[in-house]
């Protein structure tokens, strides 16, 4: 596995690729909003977006050869927290998701 890859790129490339793909997914969902009349169905699209986020992380990790369940190497050997790559990626990319899901929610309430 190429687990060292995400460490060496300081997660920026992974994060940027994820953001690009999430923006595309958000735009697809916004287009879907125009054909849905039921407000609850529109709100359900927020859950769908969350699933897209997690799915994209898995897909990108696979593309980059990252085992999400593998322990993330710590710079501090005395660190007792053994975080996985998945936990690190979620922590570093959650702000992207939060921003886009807020924008999506705004779209839902405006339409």
MOFEN-V812100 format. One record per helix or strand of 3 or more residues. SS is the DSSP state (H for helix, E for strand). FROM is the first residue (numbers start at 1). TO is the last residue. If there is no record, write none. Layout:
((SS FROM TO) (SS FROM TO))
This chain:
((H 3 8) (H 12 33) (H 39 64) (H 85 110))
